[in-house]
């Protein structure tokens, strides 16, 4: 299960994410749809622990992708 709550990410004056929230349950197909510049790649980079959000939370299989380096490594292994 992936749970994303209230993700925000800015790059200078550009707001890439503004309050993104969703859940993707196990065993279901989930897609991120939106026009260019909607924040899809930024959201995935946060889930893969490549970027840190300015605020919000991202949990992958019960592991917080944002708070602990060892958990971040676990999240990366689960996404391969």
mmCIF file of the N, C-alpha and C atoms, coordinates in Angstrom:
data_MODEL
# 
_entry.id   MODEL 
# 
loop_
_atom_site.group_PDB 
_atom_site.id 
_atom_site.type_symbol 
_atom_site.label_atom_id 
_atom_site.label_alt_id 
_atom_site.label_comp_id 
_atom_site.label_asym_id 
_atom_site.label_entity_id 
_atom_site.label_seq_id 
_atom_site.pdbx_PDB_ins_code 
_atom_site.Cartn_x 
_atom_site.Cartn_y 
_atom_site.Cartn_z 
_atom_site.occupancy 
_atom_site.B_iso_or_equiv 
_atom_site.pdbx_formal_charge 
_atom_site.auth_seq_id 
_atom_site.auth_comp_id 
_atom_site.auth_asym_id 
_atom_site.auth_atom_id 
_atom_site.pdbx_PDB_model_num 
ATOM 1   N N  . UNK A 1 1  ? 0.850  -1.171 0.000   1.00 0.00 ? 1  UNK A N  1 
ATOM 2   C CA . UNK A 1 1  ? 0.000  0.000  0.000   1.00 0.00 ? 1  UNK A CA 1 
ATOM 3   C C  . UNK A 1 1  ? 0.895  1.232  0.000   1.00 0.00 ? 1  UNK A C  1 
ATOM 4   N N  . UNK A 1 2  ? 0.524  2.187  -0.797  1.00 0.00 ? 2  UNK A N  1 
ATOM 5   C CA . UNK A 1 2  ? 1.192  3.487  -0.817  1.00 0.00 ? 2  UNK A CA 1 
ATOM 6   C C  . UNK A 1 2  ? 0.180  4.516  -0.348  1.00 0.00 ? 2  UNK A C  1 
ATOM 7   N N  . UNK A 1 3  ? 0.579  5.322  0.627   1.00 0.00 ? 3  UNK A N  1 
ATOM 8   C CA . UNK A 1 3  ? -0.279 6.398  1.125   1.00 0.00 ? 3  UNK A CA 1 
ATOM 9   C C  . UNK A 1 3  ? 0.496  7.705  1.088   1.00 0.00 ? 3  UNK A C  1 
ATOM 10  N N  . UNK A 1 4  ? -0.041 8.668  0.380   1.00 0.00 ? 4  UNK A N  1 
ATOM 11  C CA . UNK A 1 4  ? 0.567  9.991  0.249   1.00 0.00 ? 4  UNK A CA 1 
ATOM 12  C C  . UNK A 1 4  ? -0.429 10.997 0.812   1.00 0.00 ? 4  UNK A C  1 
ATOM 13  N N  . UNK A 1 5  ? 0.052  11.852 1.708   1.00 0.00 ? 5  UNK A N  1 
ATOM 14  C CA . UNK A 1 5  ? -0.843 12.827 2.342   1.00 0.00 ? 5  UNK A CA 1 
ATOM 15  C C  . UNK A 1 5  ? -0.231 14.218 2.306   1.00 0.00 ? 5  UNK A C  1 
ATOM 16  N N  . UNK A 1 6  ? -0.913 15.131 1.665   1.00 0.00 ? 6  UNK A N  1 
ATOM 17  C CA . UNK A 1 6  ? -0.620 16.564 1.700   1.00 0.00 ? 6  UNK A CA 1 
ATOM 18  C C  . UNK A 1 6  ? 0.828  16.884 1.318   1.00 0.00 ? 6  UNK A C  1 
ATOM 19  N N  . UNK A 1 7  ? 1.337  16.276 0.233   1.00 0.00 ? 7  UNK A N  1 
ATOM 20  C CA . UNK A 1 7  ? 2.707  16.554 -0.203  1.00 0.00 ? 7  UNK A CA 1 
ATOM 21  C C  . UNK A 1 7  ? 2.807  17.935 -0.825  1.00 0.00 ? 7  UNK A C  1 
ATOM 22  N N  . UNK A 1 8  ? 3.839  18.645 -0.410  1.00 0.00 ? 8  UNK A N  1 
ATOM 23  C CA . UNK A 1 8  ? 4.162  19.961 -0.967  1.00 0.00 ? 8  UNK A CA 1 
ATOM 24  C C  . UNK A 1 8  ? 5.643  19.964 -1.321  1.00 0.00 ? 8  UNK A C  1 
ATOM 25  N N  . UNK A 1 9  ? 5.962  20.516 -2.493  1.00 0.00 ? 9  UNK A N  1 
ATOM 26  C CA . UNK A 1 9  ? 7.361  20.648 -2.892  1.00 0.00 ? 9  UNK A CA 1 
ATOM 27  C C  . UNK A 1 9  ? 7.484  21.862 -3.804  1.00 0.00 ? 9  UNK A C  1 
ATOM 28  N N  . UNK A 1 10 ? 8.433  22.730 -3.460  1.00 0.00 ? 10 UNK A N  1 
ATOM 29  C CA . UNK A 1 10 ? 8.715  23.919 -4.269  1.00 0.00 ? 10 UNK A CA 1 
ATOM 30  C C  . UNK A 1 10 ? 10.163 23.917 -4.693  1.00 0.00 ? 10 UNK A C  1 
ATOM 31  N N  . UNK A 1 11 ? 10.401 24.446 -5.866  1.00 0.00 ? 11 UNK A N  1 
ATOM 32  C CA . UNK A 1 11 ? 11.753 24.678 -6.372  1.00 0.00 ? 11 UNK A CA 1 
ATOM 33  C C  . UNK A 1 11 ? 11.845 26.179 -6.620  1.00 0.00 ? 11 UNK A C  1 
ATOM 34  N N  . UNK A 1 12 ? 12.333 26.891 -5.613  1.00 0.00 ? 12 UNK A N  1 
ATOM 35  C CA . UNK A 1 12 ? 12.330 28.348 -5.707  1.00 0.00 ? 12 UNK A CA 1 
ATOM 36  C C  . UNK A 1 12 ? 10.901 28.861 -5.693  1.00 0.00 ? 12 UNK A C  1 
ATOM 37  N N  . UNK A 1 13 ? 10.522 29.626 -6.714  1.00 0.00 ? 13 UNK A N  1 
ATOM 38  C CA . UNK A 1 13 ? 9.175  30.180 -6.798  1.00 0.00 ? 13 UNK A CA 1 
ATOM 39  C C  . UNK A 1 13 ? 8.174  29.208 -7.438  1.00 0.00 ? 13 UNK A C  1 
ATOM 40  N N  . UNK A 1 14 ? 8.670  28.111 -7.991  1.00 0.00 ? 14 UNK A N  1 
ATOM 41  C CA . UNK A 1 14 ? 7.805  27.149 -8.680  1.00 0.00 ? 14 UNK A CA 1 
ATOM 42  C C  . UNK A 1 14 ? 7.278  26.120 -7.684  1.00 0.00 ? 14 UNK A C  1 
ATOM 43  N N  . UNK A 1 15 ? 5.956  26.045 -7.554  1.00 0.00 ? 15 UNK A N  1 
ATOM 44  C CA . UNK A 1 15 ? 5.325  25.041 -6.701  1.00 0.00 ? 15 UNK A CA 1 
ATOM 45  C C  . UNK A 1 15 ? 5.055  23.797 -7.542  1.00 0.00 ? 15 UNK A C  1 
ATOM 46  N N  . UNK A 1 16 ? 5.863  22.758 -7.342  1.00 0.00 ? 16 UNK A N  1 
ATOM 47  C CA . UNK A 1 16 ? 5.698  21.522 -8.108  1.00 0.00 ? 16 UNK A CA 1 
ATOM 48  C C  . UNK A 1 16 ? 4.543  20.691 -7.564  1.00 0.00 ? 16 UNK A C  1 
ATOM 49  N N  . UNK A 1 17 ? 4.386  20.659 -6.239  1.00 0.00 ? 17 UNK A N  1 
ATOM 50  C CA . UNK A 1 17 ? 3.294  19.933 -5.589  1.00 0.00 ? 17 UNK A CA 1 
ATOM 51  C C  . UNK A 1 17 ? 2.616  20.841 -4.592  1.00 0.00 ? 17 UNK A C  1 
ATOM 52  N N  . UNK A 1 18 ? 1.305  20.793 -4.596  1.00 0.00 ? 18 UNK A N  1 
ATOM 53  C CA . UNK A 1 18 ? 0.538  21.632 -3.694  1.00 0.00 ? 18 UNK A CA 1 
ATOM 54  C C  . UNK A 1 18 ? -0.585 20.799 -3.066  1.00 0.00 ? 18 UNK A C  1 
ATOM 55  N N  . UNK A 1 19 ? -0.230 20.026 -2.033  1.00 0.00 ? 19 UNK A N  1 
ATOM 56  C CA . UNK A 1 19 ? -1.250 19.279 -1.307  1.00 0.00 ? 19 UNK A CA 1 
ATOM 57  C C  . UNK A 1 19 ? -1.696 17.991 -1.977  1.00 0.00 ? 19 UNK A C  1 
ATOM 58  N N  . UNK A 1 20 ? -0.781 17.246 -2.569  1.00 0.00 ? 20 UNK A N  1 
ATOM 59  C CA . UNK A 1 20 ? -1.121 15.984 -3.231  1.00 0.00 ? 20 UNK A CA 1 
ATOM 60  C C  . UNK A 1 20 ? -1.393 14.907 -2.183  1.00 0.00 ? 20 UNK A C  1 
ATOM 61  N N  . UNK A 1 21 ? -2.523 14.209 -2.331  1.00 0.00 ? 21 UNK A N  1 
ATOM 62  C CA . UNK A 1 21 ? -2.890 13.112 -1.442  1.00 0.00 ? 21 UNK A CA 1 
ATOM 63  C C  . UNK A 1 21 ? -3.543 12.006 -2.266  1.00 0.00 ? 21 UNK A C  1 
ATOM 64  N N  . UNK A 1 22 ? -3.157 10.762 -1.991  1.00 0.00 ? 22 UNK A N  1 
ATOM 65  C CA . UNK A 1 22 ? -3.812 9.611  -2.609  1.00 0.00 ? 22 UNK A CA 1 
ATOM 66  C C  . UNK A 1 22 ? -3.365 8.349  -1.893  1.00 0.00 ? 22 UNK A C  1 
ATOM 67  N N  . UNK A 1 23 ? -4.081 7.260  -2.114  1.00 0.00 ? 23 UNK A N  1 
ATOM 68  C CA . UNK A 1 23 ? -3.638 5.956  -1.633  1.00 0.00 ? 23 UNK A CA 1 
ATOM 69  C C  . UNK A 1 23 ? -3.734 4.980  -2.795  1.00 0.00 ? 23 UNK A C  1 
ATOM 70  N N  . UNK A 1 24 ? -2.777 4.050  -2.836  1.00 0.00 ? 24 UNK A N  1 
ATOM 71  C CA . UNK A 1 24 ? -2.719 3.019  -3.867  1.00 0.00 ? 24 UNK A CA 1 
ATOM 72  C C  . UNK A 1 24 ? -2.651 1.671  -3.158  1.00 0.00 ? 24 UNK A C  1 
ATOM 73  N N  . UNK A 1 25 ? -3.785 0.968  -3.059  1.00 0.00 ? 25 UNK A N  1 
ATOM 74  C CA . UNK A 1 25 ? -3.798 -0.304 -2.328  1.00 0.00 ? 25 UNK A CA 1 
ATOM 75  C C  . UNK A 1 25 ? -3.072 -1.405 -3.087  1.00 0.00 ? 25 UNK A C  1 
ATOM 76  N N  . UNK A 1 26 ? -2.573 -2.380 -2.348  1.00 0.00 ? 26 UNK A N  1 
ATOM 77  C CA . UNK A 1 26 ? -1.926 -3.551 -2.948  1.00 0.00 ? 26 UNK A CA 1 
ATOM 78  C C  . UNK A 1 26 ? -2.919 -4.293 -3.838  1.00 0.00 ? 26 UNK A C  1 
ATOM 79  N N  . UNK A 1 27 ? -2.413 -4.857 -4.933  1.00 0.00 ? 27 UNK A N  1 
ATOM 80  C CA . UNK A 1 27 ? -3.247 -5.666 -5.808  1.00 0.00 ? 27 UNK A CA 1 
ATOM 81  C C  . UNK A 1 27 ? -4.118 -4.887 -6.768  1.00 0.00 ? 27 UNK A C  1 
ATOM 82  N N  . UNK A 1 28 ? -3.986 -3.590 -6.789  1.00 0.00 ? 28 UNK A N  1 
ATOM 83  C CA . UNK A 1 28 ? -4.769 -2.735 -7.684  1.00 0.00 ? 28 UNK A CA 1 
ATOM 84  C C  . UNK A 1 28 ? -3.814 -1.976 -8.601  1.00 0.00 ? 28 UNK A C  1 
ATOM 85  N N  . UNK A 1 29 ? -4.255 -1.671 -9.791  1.00 0.00 ? 29 UNK A N  1 
ATOM 86  C CA . UNK A 1 29 ? -3.467 -0.858 -10.711 1.00 0.00 ? 29 UNK A CA 1 
ATOM 87  C C  . UNK A 1 29 ? -3.808 0.604  -10.450 1.00 0.00 ? 29 UNK A C  1 
ATOM 88  N N  . UNK A 1 30 ? -2.781 1.396  -10.230 1.00 0.00 ? 30 UNK A N  1 
ATOM 89  C CA . UNK A 1 30 ? -2.962 2.818  -9.956  1.00 0.00 ? 30 UNK A CA 1 
ATOM 90  C C  . UNK A 1 30 ? -2.112 3.619  -10.927 1.00 0.00 ? 30 UNK A C  1 
ATOM 91  N N  . UNK A 1 31 ? -2.669 4.638  -11.502 1.00 0.00 ? 31 UNK A N  1 
ATOM 92  C CA . UNK A 1 31 ? -1.923 5.488  -12.421 1.00 0.00 ? 31 UNK A CA 1 
ATOM 93  C C  . UNK A 1 31 ? -1.947 6.933  -11.965 1.00 0.00 ? 31 UNK A C  1 
ATOM 94  N N  . UNK A 1 32 ? -0.891 7.642  -12.304 1.00 0.00 ? 32 UNK A N  1 
ATOM 95  C CA . UNK A 1 32 ? -0.839 9.084  -12.060 1.00 0.00 ? 32 UNK A CA 1 
ATOM 96  C C  . UNK A 1 32 ? -1.037 9.771  -13.407 1.00 0.00 ? 32 UNK A C  1 
ATOM 97  N N  . UNK A 1 33 ? -2.115 10.496 -13.525 1.00 0.00 ? 33 UNK A N  1 
ATOM 98  C CA . UNK A 1 33 ? -2.434 11.171 -14.775 1.00 0.00 ? 33 UNK A CA 1 
ATOM 99  C C  . UNK A 1 33 ? -2.422 12.671 -14.568 1.00 0.00 ? 33 UNK A C  1 
ATOM 100 N N  . UNK A 1 34 ? -1.988 13.386 -15.583 1.00 0.00 ? 34 UNK A N  1 
ATOM 101 C CA . UNK A 1 34 ? -2.016 14.831 -15.540 1.00 0.00 ? 34 UNK A CA 1 
ATOM 102 C C  . UNK A 1 34 ? -1.178 15.405 -16.659 1.00 0.00 ? 34 UNK A C  1 
ATOM 103 N N  . UNK A 1 35 ? -1.379 16.665 -16.947 1.00 0.00 ? 35 UNK A N  1 
ATOM 104 C CA . UNK A 1 35 ? -0.612 17.307 -18.019 1.00 0.00 ? 35 UNK A CA 1 
ATOM 105 C C  . UNK A 1 35 ? 0.848  17.497 -17.618 1.00 0.00 ? 35 UNK A C  1 
ATOM 106 N N  . UNK A 1 36 ? 1.673  17.847 -18.594 1.00 0.00 ? 36 UNK A N  1 
ATOM 107 C CA . UNK A 1 36 ? 3.070  18.162 -18.304 1.00 0.00 ? 36 UNK A CA 1 
ATOM 108 C C  . UNK A 1 36 ? 3.120  19.245 -17.228 1.00 0.00 ? 36 UNK A C  1 
ATOM 109 N N  . UNK A 1 37 ? 4.006  19.046 -16.259 1.00 0.00 ? 37 UNK A N  1 
ATOM 110 C CA . UNK A 1 37 ? 4.156  20.029 -15.189 1.00 0.00 ? 37 UNK A CA 1 
ATOM 111 C C  . UNK A 1 37 ? 3.191  19.859 -14.038 1.00 0.00 ? 37 UNK A C  1 
ATOM 112 N N  . UNK A 1 38 ? 2.428  18.765 -14.027 1.00 0.00 ? 38 UNK A N  1 
ATOM 113 C CA . UNK A 1 38 ? 1.430  18.560 -12.967 1.00 0.00 ? 38 UNK A CA 1 
ATOM 114 C C  . UNK A 1 38 ? 2.030  18.037 -11.670 1.00 0.00 ? 38 UNK A C  1 
ATOM 115 N N  . UNK A 1 39 ? 3.288  17.524 -11.693 1.00 0.00 ? 39 UNK A N  1 
ATOM 116 C CA . UNK A 1 39 ? 3.928  17.050 -10.476 1.00 0.00 ? 39 UNK A CA 1 
ATOM 117 C C  . UNK A 1 39 ? 4.031  15.538 -10.370 1.00 0.00 ? 39 UNK A C  1 
ATOM 118 N N  . UNK A 1 40 ? 3.732  14.820 -11.450 1.00 0.00 ? 40 UNK A N  1 
ATOM 119 C CA . UNK A 1 40 ? 3.784  13.357 -11.412 1.00 0.00 ? 40 UNK A CA 1 
ATOM 120 C C  . UNK A 1 40 ? 5.193  12.855 -11.107 1.00 0.00 ? 40 UNK A C  1 
ATOM 121 N N  . UNK A 1 41 ? 6.183  13.339 -11.809 1.00 0.00 ? 41 UNK A N  1 
ATOM 122 C CA . UNK A 1 41 ? 7.562  12.892 -11.609 1.00 0.00 ? 41 UNK A CA 1 
ATOM 123 C C  . UNK A 1 41 ? 8.073  13.304 -10.234 1.00 0.00 ? 41 UNK A C  1 
ATOM 124 N N  . UNK A 1 42 ? 7.749  14.491 -9.796  1.00 0.00 ? 42 UNK A N  1 
ATOM 125 C CA . UNK A 1 42 ? 8.168  14.945 -8.471  1.00 0.00 ? 42 UNK A CA 1 
ATOM 126 C C  . UNK A 1 42 ? 7.579  14.039 -7.394  1.00 0.00 ? 42 UNK A C  1 
ATOM 127 N N  . UNK A 1 43 ? 6.310  13.664 -7.538  1.00 0.00 ? 43 UNK A N  1 
ATOM 128 C CA . UNK A 1 43 ? 5.676  12.763 -6.582  1.00 0.00 ? 43 UNK A CA 1 
ATOM 129 C C  . UNK A 1 43 ? 6.398  11.422 -6.544  1.00 0.00 ? 43 UNK A C  1 
ATOM 130 N N  . UNK A 1 44 ? 6.695  10.857 -7.707  1.00 0.00 ? 44 UNK A N  1 
ATOM 131 C CA . UNK A 1 44 ? 7.396  9.570  -7.754  1.00 0.00 ? 44 UNK A CA 1 
ATOM 132 C C  . UNK A 1 44 ? 8.797  9.681  -7.183  1.00 0.00 ? 44 UNK A C  1 
ATOM 133 N N  . UNK A 1 45 ? 9.487  10.759 -7.425  1.00 0.00 ? 45 UNK A N  1 
ATOM 134 C CA . UNK A 1 45 ? 10.830 10.933 -6.865  1.00 0.00 ? 45 UNK A CA 1 
ATOM 135 C C  . UNK A 1 45 ? 10.794 11.012 -5.349  1.00 0.00 ? 45 UNK A C  1 
ATOM 136 N N  . UNK A 1 46 ? 9.744  11.582 -4.797  1.00 0.00 ? 46 UNK A N  1 
ATOM 137 C CA . UNK A 1 46 ? 9.582  11.594 -3.339  1.00 0.00 ? 46 UNK A CA 1 
ATOM 138 C C  . UNK A 1 46 ? 9.321  10.173 -2.836  1.00 0.00 ? 46 UNK A C  1 
ATOM 139 N N  . UNK A 1 47 ? 8.469  9.430  -3.537  1.00 0.00 ? 47 UNK A N  1 
ATOM 140 C CA . UNK A 1 47 ? 8.199  8.051  -3.134  1.00 0.00 ? 47 UNK A CA 1 
ATOM 141 C C  . UNK A 1 47 ? 9.441  7.182  -3.224  1.00 0.00 ? 47 UNK A C  1 
ATOM 142 N N  . UNK A 1 48 ? 10.306 7.428  -4.208  1.00 0.00 ? 48 UNK A N  1 
ATOM 143 C CA . UNK A 1 48 ? 11.552 6.666  -4.361  1.00 0.00 ? 48 UNK A CA 1 
ATOM 144 C C  . UNK A 1 48 ? 12.660 7.184  -3.463  1.00 0.00 ? 48 UNK A C  1 
ATOM 145 N N  . UNK A 1 49 ? 12.377 8.184  -2.652  1.00 0.00 ? 49 UNK A N  1 
ATOM 146 C CA . UNK A 1 49 ? 13.283 8.804  -1.674  1.00 0.00 ? 49 UNK A CA 1 
ATOM 147 C C  . UNK A 1 49 ? 14.433 9.568  -2.326  1.00 0.00 ? 49 UNK A C  1 
ATOM 148 N N  . UNK A 1 50 ? 14.263 9.970  -3.582  1.00 0.00 ? 50 UNK A N  1 
ATOM 149 C CA . UNK A 1 50 ? 15.282 10.776 -4.256  1.00 0.00 ? 50 UNK A CA 1 
ATOM 150 C C  . UNK A 1 50 ? 15.142 12.239 -3.842  1.00 0.00 ? 50 UNK A C  1 
ATOM 151 N N  . UNK A 1 51 ? 13.917 12.693 -3.616  1.00 0.00 ? 51 UNK A N  1 
ATOM 152 C CA . UNK A 1 51 ? 13.633 14.061 -3.158  1.00 0.00 ? 51 UNK A CA 1 
ATOM 153 C C  . UNK A 1 51 ? 12.939 14.011 -1.804  1.00 0.00 ? 51 UNK A C  1 
ATOM 154 N N  . UNK A 1 52 ? 13.091 15.078 -1.045  1.00 0.00 ? 52 UNK A N  1 
ATOM 155 C CA . UNK A 1 52 ? 12.348 15.233 0.204   1.00 0.00 ? 52 UNK A CA 1 
ATOM 156 C C  . UNK A 1 52 ? 11.308 16.335 -0.016  1.00 0.00 ? 52 UNK A C  1 
ATOM 157 N N  . UNK A 1 53 ? 10.088 16.097 0.433   1.00 0.00 ? 53 UNK A N  1 
ATOM 158 C CA . UNK A 1 53 ? 9.067  17.136 0.280   1.00 0.00 ? 53 UNK A CA 1 
ATOM 159 C C  . UNK A 1 53 ? 9.288  18.265 1.279   1.00 0.00 ? 53 UNK A C  1 
ATOM 160 N N  . UNK A 1 54 ? 8.702  19.402 0.990   1.00 0.00 ? 54 UNK A N  1 
ATOM 161 C CA . UNK A 1 54 ? 8.736  20.513 1.943   1.00 0.00 ? 54 UNK A CA 1 
ATOM 162 C C  . UNK A 1 54 ? 7.831  20.204 3.136   1.00 0.00 ? 54 UNK A C  1 
ATOM 163 N N  . UNK A 1 55 ? 6.742  19.498 2.875   1.00 0.00 ? 55 UNK A N  1 
ATOM 164 C CA . UNK A 1 55 ? 5.886  18.996 3.955   1.00 0.00 ? 55 UNK A CA 1 
ATOM 165 C C  . UNK A 1 55 ? 4.979  17.901 3.412   1.00 0.00 ? 55 UNK A C  1 
ATOM 166 N N  . UNK A 1 56 ? 4.372  17.158 4.317   1.00 0.00 ? 56 UNK A N  1 
ATOM 167 C CA . UNK A 1 56 ? 3.519  16.047 3.947   1.00 0.00 ? 56 UNK A CA 1 
ATOM 168 C C  . UNK A 1 56 ? 4.143  14.727 4.339   1.00 0.00 ? 56 UNK A C  1 
ATOM 169 N N  . UNK A 1 57 ? 3.481  13.619 3.967   1.00 0.00 ? 57 UNK A N  1 
ATOM 170 C CA . UNK A 1 57 ? 3.999  12.296 4.307   1.00 0.00 ? 57 UNK A CA 1 
ATOM 171 C C  . UNK A 1 57 ? 3.814  11.334 3.146   1.00 0.00 ? 57 UNK A C  1 
ATOM 172 N N  . UNK A 1 58 ? 4.707  10.349 3.086   1.00 0.00 ? 58 UNK A N  1 
ATOM 173 C CA . UNK A 1 58 ? 4.640  9.289  2.084   1.00 0.00 ? 58 UNK A CA 1 
ATOM 174 C C  . UNK A 1 58 ? 5.017  7.979  2.771   1.00 0.00 ? 58 UNK A C  1 
ATOM 175 N N  . UNK A 1 59 ? 4.106  7.021  2.749   1.00 0.00 ? 59 UNK A N  1 
ATOM 176 C CA . UNK A 1 59 ? 4.317  5.735  3.400   1.00 0.00 ? 59 UNK A CA 1 
ATOM 177 C C  . UNK A 1 59 ? 4.183  4.644  2.343   1.00 0.00 ? 59 UNK A C  1 
ATOM 178 N N  . UNK A 1 60 ? 5.206  3.772  2.245   1.00 0.00 ? 60 UNK A N  1 
ATOM 179 C CA . UNK A 1 60 ? 5.216  2.662  1.295   1.00 0.00 ? 60 UNK A CA 1 
ATOM 180 C C  . UNK A 1 60 ? 5.311  1.372  2.107   1.00 0.00 ? 60 UNK A C  1 
ATOM 181 N N  . UNK A 1 61 ? 4.286  0.537  2.014   1.00 0.00 ? 61 UNK A N  1 
ATOM 182 C CA . UNK A 1 61 ? 4.233  -0.732 2.761   1.00 0.00 ? 61 UNK A CA 1 
ATOM 183 C C  . UNK A 1 61 ? 4.542  -0.535 4.248   1.00 0.00 ? 61 UNK A C  1 
ATOM 184 N N  . UNK A 1 62 ? 4.003  0.516  4.828   1.00 0.00 ? 62 UNK A N  1 
ATOM 185 C CA . UNK A 1 62 ? 4.185  0.783  6.251   1.00 0.00 ? 62 UNK A CA 1 
ATOM 186 C C  . UNK A 1 62 ? 5.481  1.471  6.613   1.00 0.00 ? 62 UNK A C  1 
ATOM 187 N N  . UNK A 1 63 ? 6.363  1.713  5.640   1.00 0.00 ? 63 UNK A N  1 
ATOM 188 C CA . UNK A 1 63 ? 7.640  2.388  5.895   1.00 0.00 ? 63 UNK A CA 1 
ATOM 189 C C  . UNK A 1 63 ? 7.523  3.856  5.492   1.00 0.00 ? 63 UNK A C  1 
ATOM 190 N N  . UNK A 1 64 ? 7.848  4.742  6.413   1.00 0.00 ? 64 UNK A N  1 
ATOM 191 C CA . UNK A 1 64 ? 7.836  6.165  6.107   1.00 0.00 ? 64 UNK A CA 1 
ATOM 192 C C  . UNK A 1 64 ? 9.028  6.476  5.201   1.00 0.00 ? 64 UNK A C  1 
ATOM 193 N N  . UNK A 1 65 ? 8.742  6.917  3.991   1.00 0.00 ? 65 UNK A N  1 
ATOM 194 C CA . UNK A 1 65 ? 9.786  7.160  2.993   1.00 0.00 ? 65 UNK A CA 1 
ATOM 195 C C  . UNK A 1 65 ? 10.584 8.425  3.268   1.00 0.00 ? 65 UNK A C  1 
ATOM 196 N N  . UNK A 1 66 ? 10.204 9.187  4.284   1.00 0.00 ? 66 UNK A N  1 
ATOM 197 C CA . UNK A 1 66 ? 10.801 10.509 4.469   1.00 0.00 ? 66 UNK A CA 1 
ATOM 198 C C  . UNK A 1 66 ? 11.687 10.657 5.693   1.00 0.00 ? 66 UNK A C  1 
ATOM 199 N N  . UNK A 1 67 ? 11.544 9.791  6.684   1.00 0.00 ? 67 UNK A N  1 
ATOM 200 C CA . UNK A 1 67 ? 12.156 10.113 7.971   1.00 0.00 ? 67 UNK A CA 1 
ATOM 201 C C  . UNK A 1 67 ? 13.435 9.371  8.313   1.00 0.00 ? 67 UNK A C  1 
ATOM 202 N N  . UNK A 1 68 ? 13.663 8.198  7.769   1.00 0.00 ? 68 UNK A N  1 
ATOM 203 C CA . UNK A 1 68 ? 14.782 7.385  8.224   1.00 0.00 ? 68 UNK A CA 1 
ATOM 204 C C  . UNK A 1 68 ? 15.554 6.831  7.034   1.00 0.00 ? 68 UNK A C  1 
ATOM 205 N N  . UNK A 1 69 ? 16.869 7.009  7.020   1.00 0.00 ? 69 UNK A N  1 
ATOM 206 C CA . UNK A 1 69 ? 17.698 6.553  5.907   1.00 0.00 ? 69 UNK A CA 1 
ATOM 207 C C  . UNK A 1 69 ? 17.603 5.048  5.713   1.00 0.00 ? 69 UNK A C  1 
ATOM 208 N N  . UNK A 1 70 ? 17.561 4.276  6.791   1.00 0.00 ? 70 UNK A N  1 
ATOM 209 C CA . UNK A 1 70 ? 17.467 2.822  6.636   1.00 0.00 ? 70 UNK A CA 1 
ATOM 210 C C  . UNK A 1 70 ? 16.110 2.428  6.073   1.00 0.00 ? 70 UNK A C  1 
ATOM 211 N N  . UNK A 1 71 ? 15.071 3.142  6.462   1.00 0.00 ? 71 UNK A N  1 
ATOM 212 C CA . UNK A 1 71 ? 13.747 2.890  5.902   1.00 0.00 ? 71 UNK A CA 1 
ATOM 213 C C  . UNK A 1 71 ? 13.736 3.309  4.438   1.00 0.00 ? 71 UNK A C  1 
ATOM 214 N N  . UNK A 1 72 ? 14.406 4.406  4.114   1.00 0.00 ? 72 UNK A N  1 
ATOM 215 C CA . UNK A 1 72 ? 14.472 4.843  2.721   1.00 0.00 ? 72 UNK A CA 1 
ATOM 216 C C  . UNK A 1 72 ? 15.109 3.769  1.852   1.00 0.00 ? 72 UNK A C  1 
ATOM 217 N N  . UNK A 1 73 ? 16.138 3.109  2.338   1.00 0.00 ? 73 UNK A N  1 
ATOM 218 C CA . UNK A 1 73 ? 16.759 2.017  1.584   1.00 0.00 ? 73 UNK A CA 1 
ATOM 219 C C  . UNK A 1 73 ? 15.773 0.868  1.412   1.00 0.00 ? 73 UNK A C  1 
ATOM 220 N N  . UNK A 1 74 ? 14.985 0.606  2.435   1.00 0.00 ? 74 UNK A N  1 
ATOM 221 C CA . UNK A 1 74 ? 13.964 -0.437 2.355   1.00 0.00 ? 74 UNK A CA 1 
ATOM 222 C C  . UNK A 1 74 ? 12.916 -0.092 1.306   1.00 0.00 ? 74 UNK A C  1 
ATOM 223 N N  . UNK A 1 75 ? 12.510 1.182  1.291   1.00 0.00 ? 75 UNK A N  1 
ATOM 224 C CA . UNK A 1 75 ? 11.523 1.632  0.304   1.00 0.00 ? 75 UNK A CA 1 
ATOM 225 C C  . UNK A 1 75 ? 12.099 1.460  -1.100  1.00 0.00 ? 75 UNK A C  1 
ATOM 226 N N  . UNK A 1 76 ? 13.358 1.809  -1.301  1.00 0.00 ? 76 UNK A N  1 
ATOM 227 C CA . UNK A 1 76 ? 13.978 1.663  -2.621  1.00 0.00 ? 76 UNK A CA 1 
ATOM 228 C C  . UNK A 1 76 ? 13.993 0.199  -3.051  1.00 0.00 ? 76 UNK A C  1 
ATOM 229 N N  . UNK A 1 77 ? 14.330 -0.710 -2.140  1.00 0.00 ? 77 UNK A N  1 
ATOM 230 C CA . UNK A 1 77 ? 14.354 -2.130 -2.487  1.00 0.00 ? 77 UNK A CA 1 
ATOM 231 C C  . UNK A 1 77 ? 12.966 -2.615 -2.871  1.00 0.00 ? 77 UNK A C  1 
ATOM 232 N N  . UNK A 1 78 ? 11.936 -2.141 -2.189  1.00 0.00 ? 78 UNK A N  1 
ATOM 233 C CA . UNK A 1 78 ? 10.562 -2.581 -2.472  1.00 0.00 ? 78 UNK A CA 1 
ATOM 234 C C  . UNK A 1 78 ? 10.084 -2.079 -3.831  1.00 0.00 ? 78 UNK A C  1 
ATOM 235 N N  . UNK A 1 79 ? 10.631 -0.983 -4.330  1.00 0.00 ? 79 UNK A N  1 
ATOM 236 C CA . UNK A 1 79 ? 10.168 -0.409 -5.587  1.00 0.00 ? 79 UNK A CA 1 
ATOM 237 C C  . UNK A 1 79 ? 10.869 -1.009 -6.798  1.00 0.00 ? 79 UNK A C  1 
ATOM 238 N N  . UNK A 1 80 ? 11.852 -1.867 -6.583  1.00 0.00 ? 80 UNK A N  1 
ATOM 239 C CA . UNK A 1 80 ? 12.588 -2.458 -7.718  1.00 0.00 ? 80 UNK A CA 1 
ATOM 240 C C  . UNK A 1 80 ? 11.826 -3.602 -8.330  1.00 0.00 ? 80 UNK A C  1 
# 
